[in-house]
Amino acid sequence: MLEATGVSLVAAIAIGAIIGPAQVLARIFEFGLLRKMHPLFSARLAAMAHPVGALMLALFGPVVAPVFAFLHGAGNGVLTIAKGTLPLALFGPSGYGYRQGWIMFPALLSSAFAPWIFGVALTHWGEGALGLTFALGVLSVCALYVINVNKQPHKQFK
């Protein structure tokens, strides 16, 4: 993806190395500062990270590729936590495992096909494949904003 935006192979490999540390830093941030916030806030913030990075990469080009990688990694880092805490916060502990199974099934299925679909998009659209990830990211943010915490039975957090 980064090569399609004009980043050299060597730079793309170096920039890709930012993703892992960004995930860890974001999880530390979530554990520290975001810990007192409702998990929906963390999920929304994390879901916004990739689209913001993708938009910056599309607008400003390869010079912001490290920022894109950091935002992408940070968003993924917090989303891994939100996938577990958000359903618990919204629905409570009763039937948590069963509910998680149903919630995660579509996500796991799409994750299985995502590399292939993105590879096809990248082959046919080049840098335009970034628009696909941007659009999917924006859709996920919109879906998270449809959820109204005030109407949920388990909204209290310390």
C-alpha positions as a printed NumPy array, in Angstrom:
array([[  0.   ,   0.   ,   0.   ],
       [  2.705,   2.453,   0.953],
       [  4.627,   1.716,  -2.233],
       [  1.479,   2.534,  -4.227],
       [  1.482,   5.99 ,  -2.616],
       [  5.086,   6.626,  -3.659],
       [  7.049,   5.338,  -0.668],
       [ 10.172,   3.337,  -1.536],
       [ 10.328,  -0.334,  -0.564],
       [ 12.99 ,   0.27 ,   2.091],
       [ 11.048,   3.194,   3.578],
       [  7.793,   1.176,   3.502],
       [  9.433,  -1.597,   5.513],
       [ 10.807,   0.906,   8.035],
       [  7.465,   2.714,   8.273],
       [  5.654,  -0.6  ,   8.705],
       [  7.795,  -1.183,  11.797],
       [  5.989,   1.751,  13.444],
       [  2.686,  -0.143,  13.59 ],
       [  3.599,  -2.565,  16.401],
       [  4.984,   0.045,  18.814],
       [  1.997,   2.3  ,  18.009],
       [ -0.344,  -0.513,  19.063],
       [  1.473,  -0.906,  22.365],
       [  1.616,   2.841,  23.051],
       [ -2.08 ,   3.189,  22.295],
       [ -2.93 ,   0.331,  24.661],
       [ -0.896,   2.014,  27.397],
       [ -2.74 ,   5.278,  26.656],
       [ -6.056,   3.409,  26.811],
       [ -5.106,   1.736,  30.078],
       [ -4.015,   5.066,  31.564],
       [ -5.989,   8.058,  30.32 ],
       [ -8.92 ,   6.407,  28.581],
       [ -9.507,   3.907,  31.376],
       [-12.049,   6.176,  33.06 ],
       [-13.927,   6.809,  29.832],
       [-16.758,   4.648,  28.547],
       [-15.46 ,   1.954,  26.16 ],
       [-17.644,   3.443,  23.424],
       [-15.521,   6.603,  23.519],
       [-12.339,   4.528,  23.13 ],
       [-13.884,   2.509,  20.293],
       [-14.952,   5.651,  18.435],
       [-11.539,   7.239,  18.864],
       [ -9.784,   4.067,  17.709],
       [-12.083,   3.632,  14.711],
       [-11.34 ,   7.195,  13.593],
       [ -7.582,   6.676,  13.584],
       [ -7.264,   4.764,  10.296],
       [ -9.592,   6.996,   8.239],
       [ -7.822,  10.12 ,   9.526],
       [ -4.434,   8.614,   8.646],
       [ -5.678,   7.453,   5.236],
       [ -7.092,  10.889,   4.474],
       [ -3.809,  12.52 ,   5.472],
       [ -1.871,  10.062,   3.295],
       [ -4.147,  10.739,   0.327],
       [ -3.942,  14.517,   0.75 ],
       [ -0.276,  14.973,   1.649],
       [  1.391,  11.93 ,   0.106],
       [  4.367,   9.855,   1.229],
       [  5.721,  12.486,   3.617],
       [  2.964,  11.594,   6.134],
       [  3.273,   7.822,   5.68 ],
       [  4.804,   7.434,   9.182],
       [  1.84 ,   9.329,  10.654],
       [ -0.538,   7.05 ,   8.738],
       [  1.267,   3.96 ,  10.057],
       [  1.2  ,   5.282,  13.619],
       [ -2.524,   6.123,  13.481],
       [ -3.344,   2.799,  11.845],
       [ -1.404,   0.887,  14.506],
       [ -2.764,   2.945,  17.391],
       [ -6.334,   2.461,  16.212],
       [ -5.84 ,  -1.29 ,  15.888],
       [ -4.238,  -1.436,  19.316],
       [ -7.182,   0.169,  21.066],
       [ -9.765,  -1.68 ,  18.955],
       [ -8.45 ,  -5.012,  20.234],
       [ -9.331,  -3.879,  23.743],
       [-12.636,  -2.3  ,  22.713],
       [-13.795,  -5.546,  21.086],
       [-13.855,  -7.09 ,  24.539],
       [-14.876,  -4.18 ,  26.744],
       [-17.564,  -2.537,  24.635],
       [-19.995,  -5.504,  24.49 ],
       [-19.489,  -6.027,  28.219],
       [-20.283,  -2.365,  28.888],
       [-23.332,  -2.313,  26.619],
       [-24.903,  -5.662,  27.471],
       [-23.432,  -6.71 ,  30.816],
       [-21.761,  -9.98 ,  31.795],
       [-24.771, -12.278,  31.328],
       [-24.237, -14.409,  28.226],
       [-21.029, -12.537,  27.393],
       [-19.278, -15.451,  25.678],
       [-22.306, -16.4  ,  23.6  ],
       [-22.874, -12.787,  22.564],
       [-19.195, -12.299,  21.719],
       [-19.355, -15.324,  19.467],
       [-22.188, -13.811,  17.452],
       [-20.632, -10.367,  17.392],
       [-17.186, -11.603,  16.352],
       [-18.324, -14.116,  13.725],
       [-18.792, -11.534,  10.924],
       [-15.582,  -9.755,  11.947],
       [-13.55 , -12.959,  11.865],
       [-15.085, -14.011,   8.564],
       [-14.32 , -10.655,   6.966],
       [-10.795, -10.757,   8.415],
       [-10.24 , -14.074,   6.68 ],
       [-11.087, -12.592,   3.278],
       [ -9.696,  -9.085,   3.826],
       [ -6.117,  -9.743,   2.626],
       [ -7.365, -11.272,  -0.605],
       [ -9.962,  -8.53 ,  -1.211],
       [ -7.464,  -5.786,  -0.424],
       [ -4.865,  -7.448,  -2.669],
       [ -7.343,  -7.465,  -5.557],
       [ -8.254,  -3.826,  -4.855],
       [ -4.594,  -2.838,  -4.665],
       [ -3.839,  -4.647,  -7.92 ],
       [ -6.707,  -2.984,  -9.781],
       [ -6.85 ,   0.436,  -8.134],
       [ -3.333,   0.989,  -6.809],
       [ -3.33 ,   3.916,  -4.407],
       [ -7.127,   4.121,  -4.853],
       [ -7.441,   1.029,  -2.636],
       [ -6.778,   3.424,   0.22 ],
       [-10.225,   4.86 ,  -0.532],
       [-11.744,   1.455,   0.209],
       [-10.135,   1.29 ,   3.648],
       [-11.079,   4.914,   4.281],
       [-14.727,   4.254,   3.392],
       [-14.916,   1.124,   5.538],
       [-13.332,   3.01 ,   8.426],
       [-15.815,   5.869,   8.107],
       [-18.678,   3.351,   8.051],
       [-17.408,   1.787,  11.257],
       [-17.164,   5.19 ,  12.933],
       [-20.729,   5.992,  11.83 ],
       [-21.942,   2.654,  13.195],
       [-20.353,   3.448,  16.554],
       [-22.073,   6.833,  16.643],
       [-25.473,   5.193,  16.165],
       [-25.052,   3.526,  19.56 ],
       [-26.6  ,   5.639,  22.291],
       [-24.924,   4.984,  25.636],
       [-27.716,   6.7  ,  27.563],
       [-30.199,   4.03 ,  26.495],
       [-27.964,   1.126,  27.441],
       [-28.547,  -0.715,  30.725],
       [-24.88 ,  -1.058,  31.718],
       [-23.392,   2.39 ,  31.301],
       [-21.665,   3.019,  34.615],
       [-17.865,   2.887,  34.683],
       [-15.286,   3.914,  37.241]])
